[in-house]
Amino acid sequence: MTTAYKRIAANIIHHLIQRVVHQRSKGRFTSRWGKEFAQHCKYWVQTSELAFSAANAHGPGKVRYPAQAWDRLVDIATLLSVNEADFHNVLLAINHEQKKYASIEERFGLSGALRWEEAKNVVRARVDGLGLGRS
């Protein structure tokens, strides 16, 4: 049962990241839209938690919640919802040095589920929209 839930969660998360962040919204994210996306991600996480709670209450075994997969999505939403005043610092830290990414993780409460390279690609969803280009 756990494997099926993990696979379903992974497919939902992959779809949201690929379609919403990397394809359809590339360069269109603002902090406002990032906050809306973060709220939608929060709903997905809550729905998943409810499904796992129900499965554990009514099922024969313990179904483990795939937290890391959802943490990755929440980290992406957090980066996309950073306000404009802080975004430049995030951009500098993420694009220039992997060591500085740890300070961004700490400052914004990221879970650590998002790799540095992946964070750079996510930030580009905002960068292209701001006209700052890629680095």
N, CA, C and O atoms as a Tinker XYZ file with bonds, in Angstrom:
   540  protein
     1  N      0.819000   -1.188000    0.000000    73     2
     2  CA     0.000000    0.000000    0.000000    64     1     3
     3  C      0.868000    1.260000    0.000000    63     2     4     5
     4  O      0.583000    2.214000   -0.724000    81     3
     5  N      1.913000    1.259000    0.803000    73     3     6
     6  CA     2.790000    2.425000    0.875000    64     5     7
     7  C      3.404000    2.742000   -0.483000    63     6     8     9
     8  O      3.515000    3.909000   -0.859000    81     7
     9  N      3.798000    1.715000   -1.211000    73     7    10
    10  CA     4.412000    1.911000   -2.519000    64     9    11
    11  C      3.441000    2.606000   -3.473000    63    10    12    13
    12  O      3.833000    3.507000   -4.215000    81    11
    13  N      2.199000    2.193000   -3.454000    73    11    14
    14  CA     1.200000    2.812000   -4.330000    64    13    15
    15  C      1.011000    4.287000   -3.982000    63    14    16    17
    16  O      0.956000    5.129000   -4.878000    81    15
    17  N      0.912000    4.608000   -2.695000    73    15    18
    18  CA     0.754000    6.002000   -2.277000    64    17    19
    19  C      1.978000    6.828000   -2.658000    63    18    20    21
    20  O      1.846000    7.963000   -3.115000    81    19
    21  N      3.151000    6.268000   -2.474000    73    19    22
    22  CA     4.374000    6.988000   -2.837000    64    21    23
    23  C      4.410000    7.268000   -4.334000    63    22    24    25
    24  O      4.799000    8.355000   -4.760000    81    23
    25  N      4.006000    6.286000   -5.125000    73    23    26
    26  CA     4.006000    6.450000   -6.570000    64    25    27
    27  C      3.001000    7.528000   -6.996000    63    26    28    29
    28  O      3.300000    8.359000   -7.854000    81    27
    29  N      1.820000    7.508000   -6.395000    73    27    30
    30  CA     0.808000    8.519000   -6.705000    64    29    31
    31  C      1.309000    9.909000   -6.324000    63    30    32    33
    32  O      1.201000   10.850000   -7.110000    81    31
    33  N      1.859000   10.034000   -5.109000    73    31    34
    34  CA     2.386000   11.325000   -4.651000    64    33    35
    35  C      3.506000   11.799000   -5.566000    63    34    36    37
    36  O      3.554000   12.975000   -5.930000    81    35
    37  N      4.396000   10.907000   -5.937000    73    35    38
    38  CA     5.513000   11.270000   -6.815000    64    37    39
    39  C      5.013000   11.769000   -8.164000    63    38    40    41
    40  O      5.562000   12.725000   -8.712000    81    39
    41  N      3.978000   11.130000   -8.705000    73    39    42
    42  CA     3.426000   11.555000   -9.994000    64    41    43
    43  C      2.773000   12.929000   -9.905000    63    42    44    45
    44  O      2.946000   13.757000  -10.799000    81    43
    45  N      2.032000   13.173000   -8.844000    73    43    46
    46  CA     1.406000   14.489000   -8.658000    64    45    47
    47  C      2.470000   15.569000   -8.538000    63    46    48    49
    48  O      2.388000   16.613000   -9.185000    81    47
    49  N      3.458000   15.310000   -7.711000    73    47    50
    50  CA     4.526000   16.286000   -7.475000    64    49    51
    51  C      5.305000   16.548000   -8.755000    63    50    52    53
    52  O      5.583000   17.699000   -9.093000    81    51
    53  N      5.657000   15.488000   -9.464000    73    51    54
    54  CA     6.395000   15.638000  -10.718000    64    53    55
    55  C      5.588000   16.487000  -11.708000    63    54    56    57
    56  O      6.133000   17.380000  -12.357000    81    55
    57  N      4.306000   16.205000  -11.816000    73    55    58
    58  CA     3.447000   16.952000  -12.727000    64    57    59
    59  C      3.417000   18.436000  -12.348000    63    58    60    61
    60  O      3.571000   19.300000  -13.212000    81    59
    61  N      3.220000   18.730000  -11.066000    73    59    62
    62  CA     3.169000   20.129000  -10.628000    64    61    63
    63  C      4.481000   20.853000  -10.916000    63    62    64    65
    64  O      4.484000   21.986000  -11.396000    81    63
    65  N      5.568000   20.200000  -10.624000    73    63    66
    66  CA     6.877000   20.837000  -10.829000    64    65    67
    67  C      7.150000   21.038000  -12.320000    63    66    68    69
    68  O      7.540000   22.129000  -12.735000    81    67
    69  N      6.949000   20.006000  -13.117000    73    67    70
    70  CA     7.257000   20.101000  -14.543000    64    69    71
    71  C      6.320000   21.042000  -15.278000    63    70    72    73
    72  O      6.768000   21.920000  -16.016000    81    71
    73  N      5.036000   20.865000  -15.080000    73    71    74
    74  CA     4.055000   21.634000  -15.850000    64    73    75
    75  C      3.892000   23.059000  -15.343000    63    74    76    77
    76  O      3.904000   24.004000  -16.132000    81    75
    77  N      3.741000   23.216000  -14.049000    73    75    78
    78  CA     3.456000   24.544000  -13.507000    64    77    79
    79  C      4.722000   25.391000  -13.404000    63    78    80    81
    80  O      4.726000   26.552000  -13.813000    81    79
    81  N      5.780000   24.823000  -12.868000    73    79    82
    82  CA     6.982000   25.613000  -12.605000    64    81    83
    83  C      7.885000   25.709000  -13.836000    63    82    84    85
    84  O      8.240000   26.809000  -14.258000    81    83
    85  N      8.257000   24.568000  -14.411000    73    83    86
    86  CA     9.284000   24.579000  -15.454000    64    85    87
    87  C      8.772000   24.832000  -16.865000    63    86    88    89
    88  O      9.534000   25.308000  -17.706000    81    87
    89  N      7.524000   24.535000  -17.151000    73    87    90
    90  CA     7.045000   24.715000  -18.523000    64    89    91
    91  C      6.070000   25.874000  -18.638000    63    90    92    93
    92  O      6.408000   26.912000  -19.207000    81    91
    93  N      4.894000   25.715000  -18.117000    73    91    94
    94  CA     3.850000   26.710000  -18.324000    64    93    95
    95  C      4.186000   28.057000  -17.689000    63    94    96    97
    96  O      3.890000   29.099000  -18.274000    81    95
    97  N      4.782000   28.057000  -16.531000    73    95    98
    98  CA     4.983000   29.298000  -15.782000    64    97    99
    99  C      6.391000   29.845000  -15.890000    63    98   100   101
   100  O      6.715000   30.831000  -15.229000    81    99
   101  N      7.218000   29.248000  -16.687000    73    99   102
   102  CA     8.610000   29.679000  -16.797000    64   101   103
   103  C      8.683000   31.174000  -17.070000    63   102   104   105
   104  O      8.212000   31.660000  -18.098000    81   103
   105  N      9.278000   31.883000  -16.139000    73   103   106
   106  CA     9.461000   33.307000  -16.309000    64   105   107
   107  C      8.243000   34.146000  -15.972000    63   106   108   109
   108  O      8.255000   35.358000  -16.184000    81   107
   109  N      7.197000   33.531000  -15.457000    73   107   110
   110  CA     5.981000   34.279000  -15.153000    64   109   111
   111  C      5.715000   34.406000  -13.659000    63   110   112   113
   112  O      4.753000   35.061000  -13.257000    81   111
   113  N      6.540000   33.798000  -12.847000    73   111   114
   114  CA     6.300000   33.838000  -11.409000    64   113   115
   115  C      6.649000   35.193000  -10.821000    63   114   116   117
   116  O      7.685000   35.779000  -11.133000    81   115
   117  N      5.785000   35.664000   -9.989000    73   115   118
   118  CA     6.037000   36.818000   -9.137000    64   117   119
   119  C      5.884000   36.296000   -7.721000    63   118   120   121
   120  O      5.449000   35.161000   -7.527000    81   119
   121  N      6.227000   37.088000   -6.745000    73   119   122
   122  CA     6.057000   36.617000   -5.365000    64   121   123
   123  C      4.582000   36.371000   -5.077000    63   122   124   125
   124  O      4.242000   35.446000   -4.339000    81   123
   125  N      3.707000   37.184000   -5.648000    73   123   126
   126  CA     2.262000   36.987000   -5.425000    64   125   127
   127  C      1.794000   35.646000   -5.977000    63   126   128   129
   128  O      1.087000   34.896000   -5.304000    81   127
   129  N      2.199000   35.356000   -7.215000    73   127   130
   130  CA     1.799000   34.084000   -7.809000    64   129   131
   131  C      2.483000   32.927000   -7.089000    63   130   132   133
   132  O      1.910000   31.847000   -6.949000    81   131
   133  N      3.708000   33.162000   -6.633000    73   131   134
   134  CA     4.412000   32.159000   -5.844000    64   133   135
   135  C      3.673000   31.836000   -4.556000    63   134   136   137
   136  O      3.608000   30.679000   -4.140000    81   135
   137  N      3.115000   32.866000   -3.925000    73   135   138
   138  CA     2.339000   32.648000   -2.698000    64   137   139
   139  C      1.062000   31.865000   -2.985000    63   138   140   141
   140  O      0.663000   31.015000   -2.190000    81   139
   141  N      0.425000   32.147000   -4.110000    73   139   142
   142  CA    -0.762000   31.383000   -4.499000    64   141   143
   143  C     -0.391000   29.921000   -4.766000    63   142   144   145
   144  O     -1.099000   29.005000   -4.346000    81   143
   145  N      0.718000   29.717000   -5.463000    73   143   146
   146  CA     1.193000   28.364000   -5.734000    64   145   147
   147  C      1.517000   27.653000   -4.421000    63   146   148   149
   148  O      1.197000   26.476000   -4.255000    81   147
   149  N      2.150000   28.366000   -3.489000    73   147   150
   150  CA     2.474000   27.787000   -2.182000    64   149   151
   151  C      1.211000   27.353000   -1.451000    63   150   152   153
   152  O      1.194000   26.305000   -0.805000    81   151
   153  N      0.153000   28.153000   -1.549000    73   151   154
   154  CA    -1.110000   27.793000   -0.897000    64   153   155
   155  C     -1.697000   26.530000   -1.529000    63   154   156   157
   156  O     -2.194000   25.653000   -0.822000    81   155
   157  N     -1.641000   26.438000   -2.847000    73   155   158
   158  CA    -2.127000   25.232000   -3.524000    64   157   159
   159  C     -1.302000   24.007000   -3.110000    63   158   160   161
   160  O     -1.851000   22.924000   -2.906000    81   159
   161  N      0.000000   24.183000   -2.990000    73   159   162
   162  CA     0.865000   23.080000   -2.551000    64   161   163
   163  C      0.498000   22.646000   -1.133000    63   162   164   165
   164  O      0.489000   21.456000   -0.817000    81   163
   165  N      0.200000   23.618000   -0.295000    73   163   166
   166  CA    -0.213000   23.322000    1.083000    64   165   167
   167  C     -1.476000   22.452000    1.078000    63   166   168   169
   168  O     -1.595000   21.519000    1.871000    81   167
   169  N     -2.416000   22.765000    0.178000    73   167   170
   170  CA    -3.636000   21.963000    0.066000    64   169   171
   171  C     -3.328000   20.534000   -0.380000    63   170   172   173
   172  O     -3.930000   19.583000    0.119000    81   171
   173  N     -2.389000   20.383000   -1.323000    73   171   174
   174  CA    -1.997000   19.040000   -1.760000    64   173   175
   175  C     -1.399000   18.253000   -0.596000    63   174   176   177
   176  O     -1.709000   17.076000   -0.411000    81   175
   177  N     -0.548000   18.903000    0.179000    73   175   178
   178  CA     0.081000   18.235000    1.325000    64   177   179
   179  C     -0.985000   17.833000    2.343000    63   178   180   181
   180  O     -0.970000   16.708000    2.842000    81   179
   181  N     -1.905000   18.737000    2.654000    73   179   182
   182  CA    -2.971000   18.432000    3.612000    64   181   183
   183  C     -3.850000   17.284000    3.109000    63   182   184   185
   184  O     -4.225000   16.402000    3.881000    81   183
   185  N     -4.170000   17.297000    1.836000    73   183   186
   186  CA    -4.988000   16.223000    1.257000    64   185   187
   187  C     -4.263000   14.889000    1.366000    63   186   188   189
   188  O     -4.868000   13.871000    1.702000    81   187
   189  N     -2.976000   14.899000    1.084000    73   187   190
   190  CA    -2.178000   13.681000    1.194000    64   189   191
   191  C     -2.140000   13.178000    2.640000    63   190   192   193
   192  O     -2.286000   11.983000    2.895000    81   191
   193  N     -1.943000   14.102000    3.576000    73   191   194
   194  CA    -1.919000   13.713000    4.987000    64   193   195
   195  C     -3.245000   13.098000    5.411000    63   194   196   197
   196  O     -3.266000   12.111000    6.146000    81   195
   197  N     -4.347000   13.674000    4.954000    73   195   198
   198  CA    -5.670000   13.125000    5.270000    64   197   199
   199  C     -5.839000   11.733000    4.678000    63   198   200   201
   200  O     -6.371000   10.837000    5.334000    81   199
   201  N     -5.391000   11.550000    3.446000    73   199   202
   202  CA    -5.492000   10.237000    2.807000    64   201   203
   203  C     -4.683000    9.194000    3.574000    63   202   204   205
   204  O     -5.137000    8.064000    3.754000    81   203
   205  N     -3.502000    9.567000    4.020000    73   203   206
   206  CA    -2.675000    8.629000    4.776000    64   205   207
   207  C     -3.285000    8.331000    6.139000    63   206   208   209
   208  O     -3.226000    7.197000    6.614000    81   207
   209  N     -3.865000    9.337000    6.763000    73   207   210
   210  CA    -4.535000    9.131000    8.051000    64   209   211
   211  C     -5.696000    8.162000    7.892000    63   210   212   213
   212  O     -5.874000    7.256000    8.706000    81   211
   213  N     -6.488000    8.355000    6.837000    73   211   214
   214  CA    -7.634000    7.481000    6.587000    64   213   215
   215  C     -7.175000    6.059000    6.274000    63   214   216   217
   216  O     -7.769000    5.089000    6.743000    81   215
   217  N     -6.116000    5.945000    5.480000    73   215   218
   218  CA    -5.602000    4.612000    5.134000    64   217   219
   219  C     -5.110000    3.888000    6.385000    63   218   220   221
   220  O     -5.302000    2.680000    6.522000    81   219
   221  N     -4.485000    4.616000    7.282000    73   219   222
   222  CA    -3.985000    3.999000    8.509000    64   221   223
   223  C     -5.113000    3.648000    9.475000    63   222   224   225
   224  O     -5.017000    2.667000   10.211000    81   223
   225  N     -6.176000    4.442000    9.475000    73   223   226
   226  CA    -7.295000    4.188000   10.380000    64   225   227
   227  C     -8.131000    2.998000    9.924000    63   226   228   229
   228  O     -8.679000    2.273000   10.755000    81   227
   229  N     -8.232000    2.788000    8.616000    73   227   230
   230  CA    -9.123000    1.754000    8.094000    64   229   231
   231  C     -8.398000    0.577000    7.464000    63   230   232   233
   232  O     -9.017000   -0.439000    7.148000    81   231
   233  N     -7.115000    0.706000    7.283000    73   231   234
   234  CA    -6.376000   -0.351000    6.596000    64   233   235
   235  C     -5.734000   -1.330000    7.563000    63   234   236   237
   236  O     -5.687000   -1.090000    8.770000    81   235
   237  N     -5.235000   -2.446000    7.015000    73   235   238
   238  CA    -4.637000   -3.472000    7.851000    64   237   239
   239  C     -3.236000   -3.136000    8.358000    63   238   240   241
   240  O     -2.816000   -3.654000    9.393000    81   239
   241  N     -2.511000   -2.280000    7.647000    73   239   242
   242  CA    -1.130000   -2.011000    8.041000    64   241   243
   243  C     -0.848000   -0.537000    8.129000    63   242   244   245
   244  O     -1.706000    0.294000    7.829000    81   243
   245  N      0.349000   -0.218000    8.538000    73   243   246
   246  CA     0.778000    1.169000    8.665000    64   245   247
   247  C      1.275000    1.664000    7.312000    63   246   248   249
   248  O      2.220000    1.109000    6.752000    81   247
   249  N      0.643000    2.697000    6.795000    73   247   250
   250  CA     1.062000    3.301000    5.534000    64   249   251
   251  C      1.937000    4.494000    5.879000    63   250   252   253
   252  O      1.513000    5.399000    6.598000    81   251
   253  N      3.162000    4.493000    5.363000    73   251   254
   254  CA     4.097000    5.578000    5.681000    64   253   255
   255  C      3.900000    6.744000    4.713000    63   254   256   257
   256  O      3.799000    6.559000    3.501000    81   255
   257  N      3.851000    7.920000    5.268000    73   255   258
   258  CA     3.672000    9.166000    4.521000    64   257   259
   259  C      4.985000    9.542000    3.835000    63   258   260   261
   260  O      6.022000    9.602000    4.497000    81   259
   261  N      4.965000    9.797000    2.528000    73   259   262
   262  CA     6.202000   10.128000    1.801000    64   261   263
   263  C      6.592000   11.602000    1.991000    63   262   264   265
   264  O      6.499000   12.400000    1.059000    81   263
   265  N      7.015000   11.941000    3.170000    73   263   266
   266  CA     7.265000   13.337000    3.531000    64   265   267
   267  C      8.287000   14.017000    2.631000    63   266   268   269
   268  O      8.096000   15.172000    2.249000    81   267
   269  N      9.364000   13.328000    2.286000    73   267   270
   270  CA    10.419000   13.987000    1.517000    64   269   271
   271  C      9.916000   14.480000    0.166000    63   270   272   273
   272  O     10.310000   15.553000   -0.290000    81   271
   273  N      9.063000   13.715000   -0.466000    73   271   274
   274  CA     8.537000   14.136000   -1.771000    64   273   275
   275  C      7.731000   15.424000   -1.635000    63   274   276   277
   276  O      7.896000   16.348000   -2.431000    81   275
   277  N      6.867000   15.484000   -0.634000    73   275   278
   278  CA     6.062000   16.686000   -0.436000    64   277   279
   279  C      6.924000   17.839000    0.062000    63   278   280   281
   280  O      6.665000   18.991000   -0.285000    81   279
   281  N      7.946000   17.553000    0.871000    73   279   282
   282  CA     8.856000   18.608000    1.343000    64   281   283
   283  C      9.539000   19.297000    0.168000    63   282   284   285
   284  O      9.753000   20.509000    0.186000    81   283
   285  N      9.876000   18.521000   -0.845000    73   283   286
   286  CA    10.512000   19.078000   -2.041000    64   285   287
   287  C      9.580000   20.090000   -2.711000    63   286   288   289
   288  O     10.012000   21.173000   -3.105000    81   287
   289  N      8.320000   19.738000   -2.836000    73   287   290
   290  CA     7.350000   20.637000   -3.452000    64   289   291
   291  C      7.162000   21.901000   -2.612000    63   290   292   293
   292  O      7.074000   23.001000   -3.158000    81   291
   293  N      7.100000   21.752000   -1.309000    73   291   294
   294  CA     6.931000   22.901000   -0.409000    64   293   295
   295  C      8.167000   23.806000   -0.479000    63   294   296   297
   296  O      8.033000   25.029000   -0.449000    81   295
   297  N      9.358000   23.224000   -0.571000    73   295   298
   298  CA    10.576000   24.030000   -0.717000    64   297   299
   299  C     10.547000   24.841000   -2.011000    63   298   300   301
   300  O     10.939000   26.008000   -2.026000    81   299
   301  N     10.085000   24.224000   -3.092000    73   299   302
   302  CA     9.984000   24.928000   -4.370000    64   301   303
   303  C      9.010000   26.101000   -4.238000    63   302   304   305
   304  O      9.306000   27.217000   -4.666000    81   303
   305  N      7.864000   25.838000   -3.650000    73   303   306
   306  CA     6.860000   26.897000   -3.462000    64   305   307
   307  C      7.404000   28.015000   -2.585000    63   306   308   309
   308  O      7.117000   29.188000   -2.826000    81   307
   309  N      8.183000   27.662000   -1.573000    73   307   310
   310  CA     8.776000   28.675000   -0.692000    64   309   311
   311  C      9.723000   29.581000   -1.472000    63   310   312   313
   312  O      9.676000   30.802000   -1.324000    81   311
   313  N     10.577000   28.992000   -2.295000    73   311   314
   314  CA    11.507000   29.798000   -3.099000    64   313   315
   315  C     10.763000   30.705000   -4.077000    63   314   316   317
   316  O     11.167000   31.847000   -4.301000    81   315
   317  N      9.690000   30.203000   -4.652000    73   315   318
   318  CA     8.936000   30.999000   -5.619000    64   317   319
   319  C      8.130000   32.110000   -4.967000    63   318   320   321
   320  O      7.734000   33.062000   -5.639000    81   319
   321  N      7.881000   32.001000   -3.669000    73   319   322
   322  CA     7.053000   33.008000   -2.995000    64   321   323
   323  C      7.856000   34.034000   -2.198000    63   322   324   325
   324  O      7.280000   34.870000   -1.501000    81   323
   325  N      9.176000   33.973000   -2.300000    73   323   326
   326  CA    10.023000   34.953000   -1.610000    64   325   327
   327  C      9.679000   36.347000   -2.127000    63   326   328   329
   328  O      9.534000   36.549000   -3.333000    81   327
   329  N      9.550000   37.297000   -1.221000    73   327   330
   330  CA     9.185000   38.656000   -1.653000    64   329   331
   331  C     10.298000   39.283000   -2.491000    63   330   332   333
   332  O     11.452000   38.855000   -2.442000    81   331
   333  N      9.930000   40.291000   -3.248000    73   331   334
   334  CA    10.871000   40.917000   -4.178000    64   333   335
   335  C     12.104000   41.485000   -3.476000    63   334   336   337
   336  O     13.209000   41.437000   -4.016000    81   335
   337  N     11.911000   42.019000   -2.281000    73   335   338
   338  CA    13.040000   42.614000   -1.550000    64   337   339
   339  C     14.106000   41.574000   -1.219000    63   338   340   341
   340  O     15.298000   41.881000   -1.252000    81   339
   341  N     13.696000   40.352000   -0.902000    73   339   342
   342  CA    14.642000   39.293000   -0.548000    64   341   343
   343  C     15.099000   38.478000   -1.751000    63   342   344   345
   344  O     16.119000   37.792000   -1.688000    81   343
   345  N     14.353000   38.550000   -2.836000    73   343   346
   346  CA    14.634000   37.668000   -3.955000    64   345   347
   347  C     16.020000   37.887000   -4.559000    63   346   348   349
   348  O     16.679000   36.920000   -4.942000    81   347
   349  N     16.462000   39.104000   -4.648000    73   347   350
   350  CA    17.791000   39.373000   -5.209000    64   349   351
   351  C     18.872000   38.650000   -4.401000    63   350   352   353
   352  O     19.800000   38.084000   -4.981000    81   351
   353  N     18.762000   38.663000   -3.071000    73   351   354
   354  CA    19.729000   37.960000   -2.220000    64   353   355
   355  C     19.661000   36.451000   -2.427000    63   354   356   357
   356  O     20.685000   35.769000   -2.434000    81   355
   357  N     18.446000   35.939000   -2.595000    73   355   358
   358  CA    18.277000   34.510000   -2.871000    64   357   359
   359  C     18.948000   34.169000   -4.191000    63   358   360   361
   360  O     19.678000   33.183000   -4.290000    81   359
   361  N     18.701000   34.979000   -5.192000    73   359   362
   362  CA    19.291000   34.771000   -6.509000    64   361   363
   363  C     20.811000   34.746000   -6.445000    63   362   364   365
   364  O     21.443000   33.849000   -7.002000    81   363
   365  N     21.391000   35.710000   -5.779000    73   363   366
   366  CA    22.857000   35.764000   -5.659000    64   365   367
   367  C     23.409000   34.547000   -4.930000    63   366   368   369
   368  O     24.401000   33.955000   -5.356000    81   367
   369  N     22.764000   34.180000   -3.838000    73   367   370
   370  CA    23.251000   33.053000   -3.035000    64   369   371
   371  C     23.143000   31.739000   -3.801000    63   370   372   373
   372  O     24.072000   30.931000   -3.779000    81   371
   373  N     22.043000   31.523000   -4.463000    73   371   374
   374  CA    21.832000   30.245000   -5.149000    64   373   375
   375  C     22.666000   30.142000   -6.410000    63   374   376   377
   376  O     23.191000   29.069000   -6.710000    81   375
   377  N     22.801000   31.218000   -7.152000    73   375   378
   378  CA    23.497000   31.136000   -8.436000    64   377   379
   379  C     25.009000   31.128000   -8.332000    63   378   380   381
   380  O     25.676000   30.686000   -9.268000    81   379
   381  N     25.564000   31.589000   -7.254000    73   379   382
   382  CA    27.017000   31.736000   -7.217000    64   381   383
   383  C     27.770000   30.645000   -6.464000    63   382   384   385
   384  O     28.888000   30.296000   -6.843000    81   383
   385  N     27.191000   30.114000   -5.432000    73   383   386
   386  CA    27.963000   29.176000   -4.634000    64   385   387
   387  C     27.049000   28.204000   -3.901000    63   386   388   389
   388  O     26.087000   28.604000   -3.245000    81   387
   389  N     27.367000   26.931000   -4.024000    73   387   390
   390  CA    26.547000   25.909000   -3.381000    64   389   391
   391  C     26.533000   26.078000   -1.860000    63   390   392   393
   392  O     25.520000   25.807000   -1.216000    81   391
   393  N     27.649000   26.524000   -1.287000    73   391   394
   394  CA    27.730000   26.712000    0.169000    64   393   395
   395  C     26.722000   27.757000    0.651000    63   394   396   397
   396  O     26.167000   27.634000    1.743000    81   395
   397  N     26.492000   28.779000   -0.165000    73   395   398
   398  CA    25.557000   29.843000    0.227000    64   397   399
   399  C     24.107000   29.364000    0.213000    63   398   400   401
   400  O     23.248000   29.952000    0.870000    81   399
   401  N     23.840000   28.306000   -0.531000    73   399   402
   402  CA    22.478000   27.769000   -0.582000    64   401   403
   403  C     22.042000   27.300000    0.807000    63   402   404   405
   404  O     20.864000   27.406000    1.149000    81   403
   405  N     22.960000   26.791000    1.596000    73   403   406
   406  CA    22.632000   26.358000    2.960000    64   405   407
   407  C     22.099000   27.524000    3.791000    63   406   408   409
   408  O     21.207000   27.329000    4.616000    81   407
   409  N     22.626000   28.724000    3.589000    73   407   410
   410  CA    22.134000   29.884000    4.336000    64   409   411
   411  C     20.709000   30.242000    3.899000    63   410   412   413
   412  O     19.905000   30.699000    4.711000    81   411
   413  N     20.403000   30.033000    2.624000    73   411   414
   414  CA    19.045000   30.271000    2.118000    64   413   415
   415  C     18.092000   29.237000    2.704000    63   414   416   417
   416  O     16.977000   29.569000    3.108000    81   415
   417  N     18.537000   27.979000    2.749000    73   415   418
   418  CA    17.712000   26.922000    3.347000    64   417   419
   419  C     17.353000   27.274000    4.787000    63   418   420   421
   420  O     16.206000   27.142000    5.212000    81   419
   421  N     18.353000   27.719000    5.516000    73   419   422
   422  CA    18.142000   28.064000    6.932000    64   421   423
   423  C     17.244000   29.297000    7.075000    63   422   424   425
   424  O     16.307000   29.297000    7.874000    81   423
   425  N     17.528000   30.323000    6.314000    73   423   426
   426  CA    16.786000   31.591000    6.440000    64   425   427
   427  C     15.294000   31.436000    6.132000    63   426   428   429
   428  O     14.452000   32.040000    6.796000    81   427
   429  N     14.976000   30.626000    5.122000    73   427   430
   430  CA    13.581000   30.503000    4.703000    64   429   431
   431  C     12.923000   29.212000    5.178000    63   430   432   433
   432  O     11.790000   28.917000    4.798000    81   431
   433  N     13.622000   28.446000    6.002000    73   431   434
   434  CA    13.034000   27.243000    6.587000    64   433   435
   435  C     12.819000   26.110000    5.595000    63   434   436   437
   436  O     11.857000   25.352000    5.717000    81   435
   437  N     13.710000   25.991000    4.612000    73   435   438
   438  CA    13.591000   24.894000    3.656000    64   437   439
   439  C     13.972000   23.582000    4.338000    63   438   440   441
   440  O     14.763000   23.569000    5.281000    81   439
   441  N     13.410000   22.495000    3.859000    73   439   442
   442  CA    13.591000   21.191000    4.503000    64   441   443
   443  C     14.907000   20.514000    4.141000    63   442   444   445
   444  O     15.358000   19.615000    4.851000    81   443
   445  N     15.522000   20.936000    3.047000    73   443   446
   446  CA    16.737000   20.270000    2.580000    64   445   447
   447  C     16.447000   19.208000    1.523000    63   446   448   449
   448  O     17.366000   18.546000    1.041000    81   447
   449  N     15.175000   19.043000    1.163000    73   447   450
   450  CA    14.794000   18.038000    0.166000    64   449   451
   451  C     15.112000   18.484000   -1.253000    63   450   452   453
   452  O     15.125000   17.665000   -2.172000    81   451
   453  N     15.366000   19.764000   -1.438000    73   451   454
   454  CA    15.620000   20.336000   -2.759000    64   453   455
   455  C     17.125000   20.493000   -2.959000    63   454   456   457
   456  O     17.787000   21.200000   -2.200000    81   455
   457  N     17.658000   19.834000   -3.977000    73   455   458
   458  CA    19.091000   19.940000   -4.265000    64   457   459
   459  C     19.419000   21.332000   -4.813000    63   458   460   461
   460  O     18.547000   22.023000   -5.340000    81   459
   461  N     20.672000   21.727000   -4.681000    73   459   462
   462  CA    21.137000   23.046000   -5.121000    64   461   463
   463  C     20.849000   23.274000   -6.603000    63   462   464   465
   464  O     20.309000   24.317000   -6.970000    81   463
   465  N     21.202000   22.316000   -7.456000    73   463   466
   466  CA    20.971000   22.462000   -8.899000    64   465   467
   467  C     19.490000   22.647000   -9.200000    63   466   468   469
   468  O     19.112000   23.450000  -10.053000    81   467
   469  N     18.664000   21.898000   -8.490000    73   467   470
   470  CA    17.223000   22.009000   -8.691000    64   469   471
   471  C     16.725000   23.383000   -8.231000    63   470   472   473
   472  O     15.860000   23.979000   -8.873000    81   471
   473  N     17.266000   23.875000   -7.136000    73   471   474
   474  CA    16.896000   25.207000   -6.628000    64   473   475
   475  C     17.264000   26.280000   -7.650000    63   474   476   477
   476  O     16.508000   27.231000   -7.849000    81   475
   477  N     18.409000   26.136000   -8.291000    73   475   478
   478  CA    18.810000   27.099000   -9.328000    64   477   479
   479  C     17.793000   27.120000  -10.463000    63   478   480   481
   480  O     17.437000   28.191000  -10.954000    81   479
   481  N     17.324000   25.951000  -10.882000    73   479   482
   482  CA    16.336000   25.888000  -11.962000    64   481   483
   483  C     15.001000   26.493000  -11.538000    63   482   484   485
   484  O     14.336000   27.149000  -12.338000    81   483
   485  N     14.612000   26.278000  -10.300000    73   483   486
   486  CA    13.358000   26.835000   -9.795000    64   485   487
   487  C     13.440000   28.360000   -9.767000    63   486   488   489
   488  O     12.500000   29.042000  -10.176000    81   487
   489  N     14.543000   28.887000   -9.293000    73   487   490
   490  CA    14.707000   30.330000   -9.203000    64   489   491
   491  C     14.620000   30.971000  -10.589000    63   490   492   493
   492  O     14.190000   32.117000  -10.719000    81   491
   493  N     15.021000   30.245000  -11.607000    73   491   494
   494  CA    14.941000   30.767000  -12.980000    64   493   495
   495  C     13.504000   31.020000  -13.418000    63   494   496   497
   496  O     13.263000   31.830000  -14.314000    81   495
   497  N     12.543000   30.330000  -12.791000    73   495   498
   498  CA    11.138000   30.588000  -13.115000    64   497   499
   499  C     10.778000   32.028000  -12.755000    63   498   500   501
   500  O      9.910000   32.632000  -13.384000    81   499
   501  N     11.445000   32.573000  -11.744000    73   499   502
   502  CA    11.244000   33.974000  -11.368000    64   501   503
   503  C     12.208000   34.883000  -12.118000    63   502   504   505
   504  O     11.828000   35.973000  -12.546000    81   503
   505  N     13.426000   34.451000  -12.277000    73   503   506
   506  CA    14.459000   35.294000  -12.889000    64   505   507
   507  C     14.071000   35.684000  -14.303000    63   506   508   509
   508  O     14.188000   36.852000  -14.677000    81   507
   509  N     13.611000   34.724000  -15.093000    73   507   510
   510  CA    13.270000   35.030000  -16.481000    64   509   511
   511  C     12.163000   36.070000  -16.527000    63   510   512   513
   512  O     12.167000   36.935000  -17.403000    81   511
   513  N     11.218000   36.002000  -15.602000    73   511   514
   514  CA    10.126000   36.960000  -15.547000    64   513   515
   515  C     10.583000   38.342000  -15.120000    63   514   516   517
   516  O      9.957000   39.339000  -15.477000    81   515
   517  N     11.653000   38.414000  -14.370000    73   515   518
   518  CA    12.166000   39.706000  -13.917000    64   517   519
   519  C     13.109000   40.328000  -14.950000    63   518   520   521
   520  O     13.563000   41.460000  -14.779000    81   519
   521  N     13.396000   39.594000  -16.009000    73   519   522
   522  CA    14.280000   40.100000  -17.047000    64   521   523
   523  C     15.738000   40.092000  -16.644000    63   522   524   525
   524  O     16.541000   40.831000  -17.212000    81   523
   525  N     16.097000   39.259000  -15.661000    73   523   526
   526  CA    17.486000   39.214000  -15.202000    64   525   527
   527  C     18.307000   38.206000  -15.961000    63   526   528   529
   528  O     19.533000   38.200000  -15.847000    81   527
   529  N     17.673000   37.360000  -16.725000    73   527   530
   530  CA    18.408000   36.362000  -17.521000    64   529   531
   531  C     18.921000   35.232000  -16.682000    63   530   532   533
   532  O     18.674000   35.163000  -15.478000    81   531
   533  N     19.635000   34.350000  -17.326000    73   531   534
   534  CA    20.195000   33.155000  -16.659000    64   533   535
   535  C     21.663000   33.384000  -16.388000    63   534   536   537
   536  O     22.350000   34.120000  -17.096000    81   535
   537  N     22.122000   32.724000  -15.330000    73   535   538
   538  CA    23.565000   32.801000  -15.061000    64   537   539
   539  C     24.110000   31.435000  -14.813000    63   538   540
   540  O     25.307000   31.282000  -14.567000    81   539
